[in-house]
Each structure stands twice: as C-alpha cells, then as structure tokens.
C-alpha cells in the first residue's frame, strides 16, 4: 500500500514539476534569471521520474531510461547556483567559464548514452 502511495506521489510531483518548469522557462519576464530556475525545476522533475521508477520497481523493464534520468541529478546543482547568483548579483554576466559547472552532467549523460 505504501509503495503505491509513494509511486503516486512521485508521479504527481513529476507532472507538477514539468508544468511549473515549462511555465517558468517560457515566461517573458526576466528570462535570463528565470531560465536557470526553469532548468532547475525541469531537472528536479526528471529526477522525480527516476524516483518514480525506483519506487514502482519498473526500472528492470526500462533500464536505459532509468540511467538517463539518473544523470539529471548532476544538472540541478549548477542551475540552482547560477540562479541564486543571478538573483543576488543582478549585474553579473554569464561568462564562458560558467559552462564548466555543467561538465559533470555532460560527462555522465554522454557516458550513459554511449555505453
């Protein structure tokens, strides 16, 4: 019984997370700040898919999808950092070396796609 409720909770969290992230990503107001917030919410929604598969014991049926969603855990921290930095320091500009924060996600995601 508790497994069904937990799976239902993660499913609802995924739907709400995707809806919220798309609303924030496609809003016209403060796009530079809201982009990282929307990407952060999107990564949390994808991580909720990972948790849904884990709680429902369905990951044996879809192992590739399970591994791809697992890589989005590495996307949430850089997005949260860049969003907080853009809110606290509104004059800060996104620099070339800021892309290095996304390197763990890119490495893990590319390894899950290739392997």
C-alpha positions as MATLAB code, in Angstrom:
seq = 'XXXXXXXXXXXXXXXXXXXXXXXXXXXXXXXXXXXXXXXXXXXXXXXXXXXXXXXXXXXXXXXXXXXXXXXXXXXXXXXXXXXXXXXXXXXXXXXXXXXXXXXXXXXXXXXXXXX';
ca = [
       0.000    0.000    0.000;
       2.766    2.430    0.907;
       4.567    1.631   -2.360;
       1.519    2.617   -4.371;
       1.139    5.887   -2.477;
       4.817    6.678   -2.878;
       4.674    5.953   -6.602;
       1.575    8.115   -6.928;
       3.309   10.941   -5.067;
       6.326   10.821   -7.379;
       4.075   10.679  -10.443;
       2.152   13.768   -9.322;
       5.421   15.519   -8.438;
       6.680   14.802  -11.940;
       3.594   16.248  -13.624;
       3.583   19.351  -11.433;
       7.339   19.763  -11.851;
       7.150   19.666  -15.640;
       4.214   22.076  -15.712;
       5.954   24.528  -13.397;
       9.272   24.308  -15.199;
       7.679   24.962  -18.589;
       5.733   27.906  -17.185;
       8.927   29.405  -15.788;
      11.052   28.590  -18.846;
       8.655   30.166  -21.309;
       7.765   33.250  -19.290;
       8.764   36.532  -20.878;
       9.578   38.294  -17.616;
      13.271   38.247  -16.555;
      14.176   35.493  -18.990;
      17.859   35.435  -18.067;
      17.063   34.791  -14.409;
      14.117   32.506  -14.962;
      15.992   30.288  -17.422;
      18.151   28.720  -14.709;
      15.184   28.421  -12.351;
      13.172   26.666  -15.057;
      16.068   24.364  -15.873;
      16.475   23.598  -12.164;
      12.783   22.713  -11.851;
      12.985   20.630  -15.028;
      15.915   18.646  -13.647;
      14.032   18.037  -10.401;
      11.033   16.803  -12.390;
      13.242   14.373  -14.294;
      14.750   13.209  -11.001;
      11.165   12.608   -9.831;
      10.765   10.262  -12.811;
      13.872    8.461  -11.574;
      12.340    8.182   -8.098;
       9.028    7.025   -9.568;
      10.719    4.186  -11.444;
      12.716    3.309   -8.364;
       9.679    3.192   -6.056;
       7.482    1.330   -8.545;
      10.178   -1.293   -9.289;
       9.732   -0.683  -13.003;
      13.376    0.111  -13.697;
      14.027   -3.502  -14.704;
      11.701   -3.032  -17.667;
      13.308    0.243  -18.826;
      16.975    0.219  -17.747;
      18.108    2.741  -20.376;
      15.517    5.323  -19.397;
      16.387    4.735  -15.764;
      20.062    5.519  -16.382;
      19.336    8.614  -18.477;
      17.073   10.104  -15.815;
      19.719    9.356  -13.203;
      22.130   11.716  -14.963;
      19.857   14.726  -14.391;
      20.802   14.715  -10.717;
      24.017   16.440  -11.795;
      22.097   19.230  -13.524;
      20.234   20.606  -10.524;
      23.186   21.989   -8.534;
      24.715   24.159  -11.305;
      21.301   25.532  -12.234;
      20.494   26.363   -8.622;
      23.878   28.038   -8.172;
      23.580   30.140  -11.320;
      20.005   31.139  -10.482;
      20.925   32.233   -6.956;
      23.942   34.111   -8.286;
      21.812   35.914  -10.858;
      19.297   36.922   -8.179;
      21.857   38.047   -5.601;
      24.090   39.814   -8.112;
      21.815   41.193  -10.840;
      24.700   42.823  -12.701;
      26.637   39.577  -13.064;
      27.041   38.332  -16.595;
      27.097   34.699  -17.687;
      30.735   34.032  -18.557;
      32.402   31.364  -20.643;
      33.844   29.569  -17.638;
      30.374   29.196  -16.099;
      29.760   26.334  -18.514;
      32.270   24.261  -16.529;
      29.586   23.826  -13.867;
      27.643   21.690  -16.329;
      30.607   19.436  -17.114;
      29.698   16.600  -14.659;
      26.210   16.415  -16.168;
      27.538   16.388  -19.718;
      30.102   13.693  -18.947;
      27.642   11.443  -17.120;
      24.889   11.980  -19.694;
      27.204   11.261  -22.620;
      28.529    8.138  -20.909;
      25.003    6.830  -20.351;
      24.122    7.471  -23.991;
      27.296    5.859  -25.365;
      27.530    2.897  -23.001;
];
